[in-house]
Protein backbone atom coordinates (compact mmCIF):
# COMPACT_ATOMS: atom_id res chain seq x y z
CA UNK A 1 0.00 0.00 0.00
CA UNK A 2 2.79 2.43 0.90
CA UNK A 3 4.45 1.87 -2.50
CA UNK A 4 1.23 2.77 -4.28
CA UNK A 5 0.75 5.84 -2.12
CA UNK A 6 4.36 6.94 -2.71
CA UNK A 7 3.89 6.54 -6.46
CA UNK A 8 0.62 8.51 -6.50
CA UNK A 9 1.98 11.37 -4.40
CA UNK A 10 5.23 11.52 -6.38
CA UNK A 11 3.20 12.27 -9.52
CA UNK A 12 2.55 15.73 -8.07
CA UNK A 13 6.05 16.20 -6.64
CA UNK A 14 8.42 18.77 -8.16
CA UNK A 15 11.55 17.86 -6.17
CA UNK A 16 13.42 16.76 -9.30
CA UNK A 17 13.02 20.28 -10.72
CA UNK A 18 14.53 21.91 -7.63
CA UNK A 19 18.00 23.48 -7.95
CA UNK A 20 18.98 21.71 -4.70
CA UNK A 21 17.90 18.23 -5.87
CA UNK A 22 20.93 15.96 -5.39
CA UNK A 23 20.13 13.93 -8.51
CA UNK A 24 21.22 10.37 -9.15
CA UNK A 25 17.62 9.15 -9.01
CA UNK A 26 17.30 10.08 -5.34
CA UNK A 27 13.80 9.30 -4.02
CA UNK A 28 11.56 12.35 -3.93
CA UNK A 29 8.60 13.78 -1.99
CA UNK A 30 10.85 14.46 0.98
CA UNK A 31 8.13 16.44 2.78
CA UNK A 32 6.05 13.26 3.09
CA UNK A 33 8.60 10.45 3.20
CA UNK A 34 11.80 11.82 4.73
CA UNK A 35 15.09 13.43 3.94
CA UNK A 36 17.57 12.45 1.30
CA UNK A 37 20.41 10.12 2.11
CA UNK A 38 22.63 12.23 -0.11
CA UNK A 39 24.45 15.48 0.61
CA UNK A 40 22.26 18.52 -0.12
CA UNK A 41 23.87 21.63 -1.50
CA UNK A 42 21.41 24.48 -0.94
CA UNK A 43 21.00 26.26 -4.27
CA UNK A 44 17.42 27.41 -3.78
CA UNK A 45 14.17 25.77 -2.75
CA UNK A 46 10.88 25.40 -4.64
CA UNK A 47 8.88 23.52 -1.99
CA UNK A 48 6.30 26.30 -1.75
CA UNK A 49 5.43 25.88 -5.45
CA UNK A 50 4.57 22.19 -5.00
CA UNK A 51 1.01 20.86 -5.05
CA UNK A 52 1.80 18.36 -2.26
CA UNK A 53 3.19 21.20 -0.09
CA UNK A 54 0.13 23.40 -0.73
CA UNK A 55 -2.51 20.71 -0.18
CA UNK A 56 -0.95 19.70 3.13
CA UNK A 57 -0.44 23.33 4.19
CA UNK A 58 3.20 22.73 4.97
CA UNK A 59 5.26 25.76 5.90
CA UNK A 60 8.90 24.64 5.98
CA UNK A 61 11.48 24.31 3.21
CA UNK A 62 14.44 22.08 2.37
CA UNK A 63 12.70 18.85 3.37
CA UNK A 64 15.36 17.09 1.34
CA UNK A 65 17.74 18.07 4.14
CA UNK A 66 15.53 18.19 7.23
CA UNK A 67 13.11 15.34 6.53
CA UNK A 68 9.39 14.73 6.71
CA UNK A 69 7.07 17.55 7.76
CA UNK A 70 5.50 17.10 11.22
CA UNK A 71 2.06 17.76 9.65
CA UNK A 72 2.44 14.78 7.28
CA UNK A 73 -0.32 12.21 7.68
CA UNK A 74 1.61 9.44 5.91
C-alpha positions as YAML, in Angstrom:
chain: A
units: angstrom
residues:
- id: 1
  name: UNK
  ca: [0.00, 0.00, 0.00]
- id: 2
  name: UNK
  ca: [2.79, 2.43, 0.90]
- id: 3
  name: UNK
  ca: [4.45, 1.87, -2.50]
- id: 4
  name: UNK
  ca: [1.23, 2.77, -4.28]
- id: 5
  name: UNK
  ca: [0.75, 5.84, -2.12]
- id: 6
  name: UNK
  ca: [4.36, 6.94, -2.71]
- id: 7
  name: UNK
  ca: [3.89, 6.54, -6.46]
- id: 8
  name: UNK
  ca: [0.62, 8.51, -6.50]
- id: 9
  name: UNK
  ca: [1.98, 11.37, -4.40]
- id: 10
  name: UNK
  ca: [5.23, 11.52, -6.38]
- id: 11
  name: UNK
  ca: [3.20, 12.27, -9.52]
- id: 12
  name: UNK
  ca: [2.55, 15.73, -8.07]
- id: 13
  name: UNK
  ca: [6.05, 16.20, -6.64]
- id: 14
  name: UNK
  ca: [8.42, 18.77, -8.16]
- id: 15
  name: UNK
  ca: [11.55, 17.86, -6.17]
- id: 16
  name: UNK
  ca: [13.42, 16.76, -9.30]
- id: 17
  name: UNK
  ca: [13.02, 20.28, -10.72]
- id: 18
  name: UNK
  ca: [14.53, 21.91, -7.63]
- id: 19
  name: UNK
  ca: [18.00, 23.48, -7.95]
- id: 20
  name: UNK
  ca: [18.98, 21.71, -4.70]
- id: 21
  name: UNK
  ca: [17.90, 18.23, -5.87]
- id: 22
  name: UNK
  ca: [20.93, 15.96, -5.39]
- id: 23
  name: UNK
  ca: [20.13, 13.93, -8.51]
- id: 24
  name: UNK
  ca: [21.22, 10.37, -9.15]
- id: 25
  name: UNK
  ca: [17.62, 9.15, -9.01]
- id: 26
  name: UNK
  ca: [17.30, 10.08, -5.34]
- id: 27
  name: UNK
  ca: [13.80, 9.30, -4.02]
- id: 28
  name: UNK
  ca: [11.56, 12.35, -3.93]
- id: 29
  name: UNK
  ca: [8.60, 13.78, -1.99]
- id: 30
  name: UNK
  ca: [10.85, 14.46, 0.98]
- id: 31
  name: UNK
  ca: [8.13, 16.44, 2.78]
- id: 32
  name: UNK
  ca: [6.05, 13.26, 3.09]
- id: 33
  name: UNK
  ca: [8.60, 10.45, 3.20]
- id: 34
  name: UNK
  ca: [11.80, 11.82, 4.73]
- id: 35
  name: UNK
  ca: [15.09, 13.43, 3.94]
- id: 36
  name: UNK
  ca: [17.57, 12.45, 1.30]
- id: 37
  name: UNK
  ca: [20.41, 10.12, 2.11]
- id: 38
  name: UNK
  ca: [22.63, 12.23, -0.11]
- id: 39
  name: UNK
  ca: [24.45, 15.48, 0.61]
- id: 40
  name: UNK
  ca: [22.26, 18.52, -0.12]
- id: 41
  name: UNK
  ca: [23.87, 21.63, -1.50]
- id: 42
  name: UNK
  ca: [21.41, 24.48, -0.94]
- id: 43
  name: UNK
  ca: [21.00, 26.26, -4.27]
- id: 44
  name: UNK
  ca: [17.42, 27.41, -3.78]
- id: 45
  name: UNK
  ca: [14.17, 25.77, -2.75]
- id: 46
  name: UNK
  ca: [10.88, 25.40, -4.64]
- id: 47
  name: UNK
  ca: [8.88, 23.52, -1.99]
- id: 48
  name: UNK
  ca: [6.30, 26.30, -1.75]
- id: 49
  name: UNK
  ca: [5.43, 25.88, -5.45]
- id: 50
  name: UNK
  ca: [4.57, 22.19, -5.00]
- id: 51
  name: UNK
  ca: [1.01, 20.86, -5.05]
- id: 52
  name: UNK
  ca: [1.80, 18.36, -2.26]
- id: 53
  name: UNK
  ca: [3.19, 21.20, -0.09]
- id: 54
  name: UNK
  ca: [0.13, 23.40, -0.73]
- id: 55
  name: UNK
  ca: [-2.51, 20.71, -0.18]
- id: 56
  name: UNK
  ca: [-0.95, 19.70, 3.13]
- id: 57
  name: UNK
  ca: [-0.44, 23.33, 4.19]
- id: 58
  name: UNK
  ca: [3.20, 22.73, 4.97]
- id: 59
  name: UNK
  ca: [5.26, 25.76, 5.90]
- id: 60
  name: UNK
  ca: [8.90, 24.64, 5.98]
- id: 61
  name: UNK
  ca: [11.48, 24.31, 3.21]
- id: 62
  name: UNK
  ca: [14.44, 22.08, 2.37]
- id: 63
  name: UNK
  ca: [12.70, 18.85, 3.37]
- id: 64
  name: UNK
  ca: [15.36, 17.09, 1.34]
- id: 65
  name: UNK
  ca: [17.74, 18.07, 4.14]
- id: 66
  name: UNK
  ca: [15.53, 18.19, 7.23]
- id: 67
  name: UNK
  ca: [13.11, 15.34, 6.53]
- id: 68
  name: UNK
  ca: [9.39, 14.73, 6.71]
- id: 69
  name: UNK
  ca: [7.07, 17.55, 7.76]
- id: 70
  name: UNK
  ca: [5.50, 17.10, 11.22]
- id: 71
  name: UNK
  ca: [2.06, 17.76, 9.65]
- id: 72
  name: UNK
  ca: [2.44, 14.78, 7.28]
- id: 73
  name: UNK
  ca: [-0.32, 12.21, 7.68]
- id: 74
  name: UNK
  ca: [1.61, 9.44, 5.91]
...
